[in-house]
Amino acid sequence: MRRVSLWLIVLLILAVFWLTLPEKIDDNWASGEVVRVIDGDSIVIQQAEMQVEIRLIGIDAPEFGQPYFVAAKEFLSSHVSPGSSIYYTQEIPQKDVYDRLLVHAFTSPNLPFDESLNLKLVAAGLAIVPDYPDKSIYYDKLKWWQDYAQKNKLGVHSDT
């Protein structure tokens, strides 16, 4: 009887431990270590033995020399700093003309899109949602948050 009770306690502890483990990053997710933030929508990450540049898909942050460039870069840097982990997923494996991976980026794995850095930049008014021919699957959600930022005159929309 005593042996059975001990095994039940061990099984219960293992079950609780297993239930509290974070979800595994599935095949649609990848991760890397942040090397540096380039601007408000581009980051260099380290993956294994190589550095990879990622670009947040569906948004466009101000470029160097444009108003709010520094604010957008600092906002992104406040979420991901050198040495921190970044997690990303791609709608389809795709690169832009500058050979950057086009991604939805997150600070933790398996988060909903509402927690993406892409959306956070748009909601803060530090990136816009361009009408690209190949729209992100989250275009409507990004557009809604852009409208919110415009109505509240946030960031790049403060002068409009």
Beta strands, then each sheet from edge to edge (+ up, - down):
strand 1: 29-37
strand 2: 42-47
strand 3: 50-56
strand 4: 85-89
strand 5: 101-106
sheet 1: 1+ 2- 3+ 5+ 4- 1+
end
